[in-house]
């Protein structure tokens, strides 16, 4: 992976090496990074330069402007005269794959008069210094690359382990995004999962990643369509990325490298992996990330499947409510939470009146339509924090966390009225509702039993009514 | 130098252990160790002693730095400070600035402004 080598170099140690080289060469040397910012200081005390810059580092704006203009136009090497009249030789550092920065070489303090002979001396010294510096930097770069590749490979290894060890979707998403931010210093990393004809951002990390979470992008959006039209990753510009919902408020530099990997398995599209990095990953980095993306796709596909199966196993197919099996686990959690935080919990047991007669007369399909409608009505009468469950055929249990007995009775009456007033096909539908509020001596079974008994009392007293458990 | 240096190492070890376990709560052990590995790698050229920092599923330890203290490492305090600064800056990207700041403040409180 390409990286700005100068960012990982210790300036202090580099300066020591540069100063020694400078003494041997009897020439002043200093380095700028790939962005044109000063990296090291002057190795020799050039009085004029030190006076202008008030020290050994280039800080004077005229000098900085001169260097940046020079770097922008520089091919490999140039002999120039700076605005203060000093002759200098500028070299571009790095190789064809990686641009590392710029090296400036000037002669020692006695630079005037600058004749042809001095120019030849400067050229020769600068060339020798360039070869030495570039070789040292290349060696360091190689060492850096090996270190980084080890990090990358470690992470790829861990992701591959995920396929057999972790099936929780949240953990898989966290591990993928965390690893990429850590390894590649990503400013933004996100994973979108395919939900029907959309990609929904399931996890986003980075300084403003939280703004992206939950955003949905249509598969037919031109950018997304392009991502999935090829196996290779798509390189985007910042402007292209900003056309996607939720990205516009994020700070994405136009110099960043933006890569979107389509995540596929044999079963089709799983989602996409996006990464925004401050510097180019290079061809090797992109290839490694492709391997990573392939593993991530399989891990995400597994985790998504397990998550869907778990969801289906606890959901009633007809109404979308929890099923009886899930009720037990949910009640345990809610009662523990209530005991920990000391808030009330009430539950309602709802039984539709004479529903067997409805089924027998109008058929089970008509009965199913009624059950779906009843579920919708119940849902519209409770809060999103309340938990609805289909207990049996026409029986429902509603858990009301944080609700005392008075308020639970109000909710029950609201459901009763809504059912009574809804124009169901064929005939009116009513319900009997038993309400019970958690007591100190209650267990899950006793609480459920009391609400069931209250529901039975409501039936016994004439149906279409609410009965409060004692 | 010995005793003073050892005190510095022990103080920073406590600090690093706290940082490691707080991070592991939010990131998980695997990501936390990857983060440690990344920062060690970044600083290893400037401070070779940082490579003696050991980490694993059990946490982070300065034992090897402590036992090698007679080698006369320079700038140990500077090394630990740079490690923490770099660590927290990446942590901010992973957890958001607010939570990273929470962790930083918690550490400052517990270590009486040492960091």
Interface residues (C-beta under 8 A of the other chain):
Chain A: X8 X9 X10 X12 X13 X140 X147 X148 X151 X154 X155 X158 X171 X174 X175 X178 X179 X181 X182 X183 X185 X186 X187 X205 X206 X207 X209 X210
Chain B: X27 X28 X30 X31 X34 X35 X37 X38 X41 X42 X44 X45 X46 X90 X92 X93 X94 X96 X97
